[in-house]
């Protein structure tokens, strides 16, 4: 039985990752991370420390584990990049036009922001749970040059993977602590994202209601001005009284 299996014999995702590493070695960890990029519910904070713990017991090479997981991260990001490129800018804008509360101008502002900060977003985004996968899609939509996207993605992924693998390596049998603390960080990010979405919806609804009130107010002002004009014409005898 391998060290990973001794550490967590209960199966589930851990058992599945353990099986991949037993059969394929370090490339198995790369395959797991590749799939994690495409299916975010598979947590990298579980896969990477487990690979590090397995390396600490001599079942994997530490350098190979970091290298293969970085390859898996980059290939997974490329799949999402080409997905975004396939959808394209025009289809994205057409889709947004059909969504409630979202305007095409929101897309324009997002595009402008990404054009200014796209490089740092791709690089640092690879170190943010959940968003580390999703950031590849807008990069594809905006057709960021692959000569920039690939090295930025690989560099950011290498830092993130190295940190978690080394944490598992040095924590040894306590490698699962990494999942606990990174999981808390992930939940905090989800909470902040949910609050941001809620704030956006509330602000957009308030603005829409305000615009409707302005339109109704304009209509009432127009009706009032028309009544005043009609009354004035009656006084001057230009219009017969009803």
Buried (B, 14 or more C-beta within 10 A) or exposed (E): EBBBBEBBEEEEBBBEBBBBBBEBBBBBBBBBBBBBBBEBEBBBBBBBBBBBBBBBBEBBEBEBBBBBBBBBBBBBBBBBBBBBBEBBBEEBBEEBEEEEEBEEEBBEEBBEEBEEEBBEBBBBBBBBBBBBBBBBBBBBBBEBEBEBBBEBBBBBBBBBBBBBBBBBBEBEEBBBEBBEEBBEEBEEBEEEEEEEEEEEEEEBEEEEEEEEEEEEEEEEEEEEEEEEEEEEEEEEEEEEEE
